[in-house]
Amino acid sequence: MVIGFLLLDIHLPYCHSLKEKRKMLNSVRDRFKNRYNVALAEIEYQNKWQRAKIGIVTLNCQKKIVESLFNRIVANTEEIIDGEIIDYKIEYFW
């Protein structure tokens, strides 16, 4: 069993309040949960409205499937957020 962890560091230059940021992140969380069956949580920068660091976790029997899923999530995130991904990191645990 492979557990995959994706860490996304996101800059949101057009968010002007924490309320806007939470609304956008909740939309992303719901979309990814329904589409990719992953768990997502904001793990840093909770009090900054133009930054977010989110962690995404999934598991599967094959590392290649987890890697492919995370690559699709990174590409999809760039399309749906009104901002940019500063950095991302993928880790695997067996």
Order of alpha helices (4+ residues) and beta strands (2+ residues): beta-alpha-beta-beta-alpha-beta
